[in-house]
Amino acid sequence: MSTSASTGAQQRISGYGVGAPSIRLNPPPIISPNAPTANNYRYPLGQTWVNTTSQAVYTLVSNAGNSATWVVTGGGSSDVSTINGLSPVAGNIVIAGTANQIAVSNSGNTVTLSIPSSPSFGGTVTAAMGFTATMGNITATTGNIVATAGNITATAGSISAGTTITATLGNITATNGNFVASTAGNGLVVPVATGSGAASGTVTCNGRQGSVSFTSPSIAAGATATLTMGNSSITGSSTLILYSISGATTGSALSIQSITNSAGQSAVVLTNGTGATTQTGTITLNFLILN
């Protein structure tokens, strides 16, 4: 074994084998309590440096312009040895997805996580702010779809739940679709609740469904009377459906001749049947407002 001069602070070592030419060997590793810096450039490429403080091992990979580049090749407290507390098995930590919910794909040195175009969930899906399907469907076969304070929106698809769709404070919106009750006997249910600003009301009619009563003027046979119904939900483009008239002397003799809507009220013209009894007393109209 012999040594030959080099430009570094240490010399390379030449070794010999039986019947083999001289080969050049790297010098022994540098043992130091400090990490190498760019100023430690007077060493041959491939030189190793052991930092006894951090227990990290460095290798010199570049010496350009009197500036050294050292890379960590092992050890050290800053190295990643676990992910989320999990240690590798056979040198590998698996990143797995959930079928129909999160997909995982590898390409080169990149792991990509994605959501399938039509994800499905086995339990309850809760959206604190909003849940939107731009092109596809939102389906809960046996569970619930719940937006606590946001919206549930299917721009061009469907919203389907095996049990209940609930928007506590937000809206359920079908931009290009319909709300469909496909089973005979089912339909659109609007809850009846009294009080100002409620979903419906009586007398003051602050809502969208309910009933209102009037003290009827005397309506002779063949005559008409206009009843003005105030309701904060009514606009000029509202559809007002009066689905029953009751009360008065003979309620069945009264019919609706016309309804004119304006902001905050509807003018309902009632007519009494020809030859019918003069109508007096209290008339109750049951209504539904669609906007």
C-alpha positions as CSV (number, residue, x, y, z in Angstrom):
1,M,0.0,0.0,0.0
2,S,1.3,3.5,-0.8
3,T,0.1,7.1,-0.8
4,S,0.0,9.7,-3.5
5,A,-0.4,13.5,-3.3
6,S,-3.8,15.1,-3.8
7,T,-5.2,18.6,-3.7
8,G,-7.2,17.8,-0.5
9,A,-6.1,18.1,3.1
10,Q,-5.7,14.3,3.1
11,Q,-4.0,12.0,0.7
12,R,-5.7,9.2,-1.2
13,I,-4.4,5.8,-0.4
14,S,-3.3,3.4,-3.1
15,G,-3.9,-0.3,-2.5
16,Y,-2.7,-3.4,-4.3
17,G,-4.2,-6.8,-4.8
18,V,-2.5,-10.0,-5.7
19,G,-1.9,-9.8,-9.5
20,A,-3.9,-6.5,-9.7
21,P,-2.8,-3.0,-10.5
22,S,-2.8,-0.2,-8.1
23,I,-6.3,1.1,-7.1
24,R,-7.1,4.4,-5.4
25,L,-9.0,4.3,-2.1
26,N,-10.7,7.1,-0.2
27,P,-9.1,8.2,3.0
28,P,-10.6,7.2,6.4
29,P,-13.8,9.1,7.5
30,I,-13.3,12.4,9.3
31,I,-14.6,12.2,12.9
32,S,-15.7,15.6,14.2
33,P,-18.2,17.0,16.8
34,N,-19.3,19.5,14.1
35,A,-21.0,19.2,10.8
36,P,-19.1,20.0,7.6
37,T,-19.6,23.3,5.8
38,A,-19.0,24.7,2.4
39,N,-15.6,25.8,3.5
40,N,-14.5,22.2,4.1
41,Y,-13.6,21.7,0.4
42,R,-10.0,20.5,0.7
43,Y,-11.0,16.8,0.5
44,P,-11.4,14.4,-2.3
45,L,-14.9,13.6,-3.7
46,G,-16.4,10.7,-1.8
47,Q,-14.9,11.8,1.5
48,T,-17.1,10.8,4.4
49,W,-17.6,12.9,7.5
50,V,-19.1,11.7,10.8
51,N,-20.6,14.3,13.1
52,T,-20.5,12.7,16.6
53,T,-22.9,15.3,18.0
54,S,-25.8,14.7,15.7
55,Q,-24.6,11.2,14.7
56,A,-25.1,12.1,11.1
57,V,-22.9,10.9,8.3
58,Y,-22.0,13.2,5.3
59,T,-20.5,12.6,1.9
60,L,-18.7,15.2,-0.2
61,V,-20.3,15.2,-3.6
62,S,-19.1,18.5,-5.1
63,N,-16.0,20.7,-5.0
64,A,-16.6,23.8,-7.2
65,G,-15.1,27.3,-6.8
66,N,-13.7,26.5,-3.4
67,S,-17.1,25.6,-2.1
68,A,-18.0,22.1,-0.9
69,T,-21.3,20.3,-1.1
70,W,-21.9,17.7,1.6
71,V,-25.0,15.6,1.7
72,V,-26.4,13.5,4.6
73,T,-26.1,9.9,3.8
74,G,-27.1,8.3,7.0
75,G,-28.0,8.7,10.7
76,G,-28.8,11.9,12.4
77,S,-31.8,13.0,14.5
78,S,-33.2,15.0,11.6
79,D,-33.7,12.0,9.4
80,V,-37.2,10.6,8.9
81,S,-37.4,7.1,10.3
82,T,-41.2,6.9,10.9
83,I,-44.4,8.4,9.3
84,N,-47.1,9.3,11.8
85,G,-45.3,7.1,14.3
86,L,-45.3,4.1,12.0
87,S,-42.0,2.3,11.3
88,P,-41.3,0.9,7.8
89,V,-41.7,-2.8,7.2
90,A,-39.0,-4.3,4.9
91,G,-38.0,-0.6,4.2
92,N,-41.5,0.4,3.1
93,I,-44.4,2.4,4.5
94,V,-47.6,1.9,2.5
95,I,-49.9,4.8,1.7
96,A,-53.3,3.2,1.1
97,G,-56.6,4.7,0.0
98,T,-60.2,3.6,0.7
99,A,-62.2,1.9,-2.0
100,N,-64.6,4.3,-3.9
101,Q,-63.4,7.2,-1.7
102,I,-59.7,7.9,-2.0
103,A,-57.5,6.6,-4.8
104,V,-53.7,6.2,-4.7
105,S,-51.4,6.1,-7.7
106,N,-47.6,6.0,-8.0
107,S,-45.6,7.6,-10.8
108,G,-41.8,7.8,-10.6
109,N,-41.1,9.2,-7.1
110,T,-44.6,10.8,-6.7
111,V,-47.6,9.4,-4.8
112,T,-50.9,11.0,-5.9
113,L,-54.0,10.9,-3.8
114,S,-57.3,11.6,-5.5
115,I,-61.1,11.4,-5.0
116,P,-62.9,9.2,-7.6
117,S,-65.3,11.0,-9.9
118,S,-68.2,9.3,-8.2
119,P,-67.2,8.6,-4.6
120,S,-69.4,6.6,-2.3
121,F,-69.5,6.5,1.5
122,G,-70.9,3.7,3.7
123,G,-72.1,5.9,6.5
124,T,-73.2,9.5,7.1
125,V,-71.7,12.4,5.1
126,T,-71.7,15.7,7.0
127,A,-70.6,19.0,5.3
128,A,-70.1,21.9,7.8
129,M,-70.1,24.5,5.0
130,G,-71.4,23.0,1.8
131,F,-71.4,19.8,-0.4
132,T,-71.4,20.2,-4.2
133,A,-71.5,17.7,-7.1
134,T,-70.8,19.7,-10.3
135,M,-71.5,16.9,-12.8
136,G,-72.2,13.7,-10.8
137,N,-74.6,12.5,-8.2
138,I,-74.8,12.7,-4.4
139,T,-76.1,9.4,-3.2
140,A,-76.7,7.9,0.2
141,T,-78.2,4.4,-0.3
142,T,-79.2,3.8,3.3
143,G,-77.7,6.7,5.2
144,N,-78.1,10.4,5.5
145,I,-76.7,13.5,3.7
146,V,-76.4,16.4,6.2
147,A,-75.3,20.0,5.7
148,T,-75.2,21.5,9.2
149,A,-74.8,25.1,8.1
150,G,-74.2,25.0,4.4
151,N,-75.8,23.9,1.1
152,I,-76.2,20.6,-0.7
153,T,-75.9,21.4,-4.4
154,A,-76.1,19.1,-7.5
155,T,-75.4,21.4,-10.4
156,A,-76.2,18.9,-13.2
157,G,-76.7,15.6,-11.2
158,S,-79.0,14.1,-8.7
159,I,-79.2,14.1,-4.9
160,S,-80.4,10.7,-3.6
161,A,-80.7,9.5,0.0
162,G,-82.1,6.2,1.2
163,T,-83.5,7.9,4.3
164,T,-83.2,11.7,4.8
165,I,-81.6,14.7,3.3
166,T,-81.3,17.5,5.9
167,A,-80.0,21.1,5.6
168,T,-80.3,22.6,9.0
169,L,-79.4,26.2,8.1
170,G,-78.6,26.0,4.4
171,N,-80.4,25.2,1.2
172,I,-80.9,22.1,-0.9
173,T,-80.6,23.2,-4.5
174,A,-81.1,21.4,-7.8
175,T,-79.8,23.9,-10.4
176,N,-81.0,22.0,-13.5
177,G,-83.0,19.2,-11.9
178,N,-86.2,18.6,-10.0
179,F,-87.3,17.4,-6.6
180,V,-89.2,14.2,-7.5
181,A,-91.4,11.9,-5.3
182,S,-91.6,8.8,-7.4
183,T,-93.8,6.7,-5.1
184,A,-97.5,7.1,-5.3
185,G,-98.9,8.9,-2.3
186,N,-95.7,10.9,-1.7
187,G,-95.1,14.5,-2.5
188,L,-93.7,17.8,-1.4
189,V,-94.4,18.3,2.3
190,V,-94.2,21.9,3.7
191,P,-94.5,21.9,7.5
192,V,-97.2,24.0,9.0
193,A,-95.9,26.2,11.8
194,T,-97.4,29.4,13.3
195,G,-95.8,32.7,14.2
196,S,-94.2,35.6,12.4
197,G,-91.6,34.5,9.9
198,A,-92.5,30.8,10.3
199,A,-93.0,28.4,7.4
200,S,-96.7,29.2,7.5
201,G,-99.2,31.0,9.6
202,T,-102.8,31.9,10.3
203,V,-104.6,35.2,10.0
204,T,-101.4,37.2,9.5
205,C,-100.2,34.6,7.0
206,N,-96.4,35.1,7.7
207,G,-95.3,32.0,5.8
208,R,-95.8,29.8,2.7
209,Q,-98.5,27.4,3.8
210,G,-101.4,27.6,6.1
211,S,-104.9,29.1,6.4
212,V,-106.3,32.6,6.9
213,S,-109.8,33.5,8.0
214,F,-111.9,36.6,7.1
215,T,-115.1,38.0,8.5
216,S,-117.0,37.8,5.3
217,P,-119.1,40.7,4.0
218,S,-122.5,39.8,2.8
219,I,-122.1,38.1,-0.6
220,A,-125.4,37.8,-2.5
221,A,-126.1,35.1,-5.0
222,G,-124.1,35.8,-8.2
223,A,-122.1,38.6,-6.5
224,T,-118.3,38.8,-5.8
225,A,-116.2,40.0,-3.0
226,T,-112.5,40.8,-2.8
227,L,-110.5,39.5,0.2
228,T,-106.9,40.9,0.6
229,M,-104.5,38.4,2.1
230,G,-101.3,39.9,3.5
231,N,-98.2,37.6,3.4
232,S,-94.5,38.5,3.6
233,S,-93.7,35.5,1.3
234,I,-95.8,36.8,-1.6
235,T,-94.2,38.6,-4.6
236,G,-95.5,39.7,-7.9
237,S,-94.3,36.5,-9.5
238,S,-95.5,34.1,-6.8
239,T,-97.9,31.3,-7.5
240,L,-100.7,31.3,-4.9
241,I,-102.7,28.0,-4.6
242,L,-105.9,28.1,-2.7
243,Y,-106.8,24.5,-2.2
244,S,-110.0,24.8,-0.1
245,I,-112.6,27.3,1.0
246,S,-114.6,26.7,4.1
247,G,-117.0,28.6,6.4
248,A,-119.7,31.2,5.6
249,T,-123.3,30.2,5.3
250,T,-122.8,27.6,2.6
251,G,-119.1,27.3,1.9
252,S,-119.5,25.0,-1.2
253,A,-121.3,27.8,-3.0
254,L,-118.2,30.0,-3.0
255,S,-115.5,29.7,-5.7
256,I,-112.3,31.6,-6.7
257,Q,-112.8,34.0,-9.6
258,S,-109.3,35.5,-9.7
259,I,-106.1,36.0,-7.7
260,T,-103.8,39.0,-8.2
261,N,-100.4,38.9,-6.4
262,S,-98.3,41.9,-5.5
263,A,-95.5,42.5,-3.1
264,G,-96.6,41.2,0.3
265,Q,-100.2,40.5,-0.5
266,S,-102.8,38.7,-2.7
267,A,-106.1,40.1,-3.8
268,V,-108.5,37.1,-3.9
269,V,-111.8,37.6,-5.7
270,L,-114.6,35.2,-4.6
271,T,-117.9,34.7,-6.3
272,N,-121.1,33.3,-4.9
273,G,-123.0,30.8,-7.0
274,T,-126.1,32.0,-8.9
275,G,-129.2,31.1,-6.9
276,A,-127.1,30.3,-3.9
277,T,-127.7,31.5,-0.4
278,T,-126.3,34.9,0.6
279,Q,-122.9,34.2,2.2
280,T,-122.2,35.7,5.7
281,G,-119.9,34.8,8.6
282,T,-116.3,33.7,8.6
283,I,-114.5,32.4,5.5
284,T,-111.3,30.4,5.8
285,L,-108.9,30.0,2.9
286,N,-106.2,27.3,3.0
287,F,-103.3,28.3,0.8
288,L,-99.8,27.4,-0.5
289,I,-97.4,29.9,-1.9
290,L,-94.8,28.8,-4.4
291,N,-91.9,31.2,-5.3
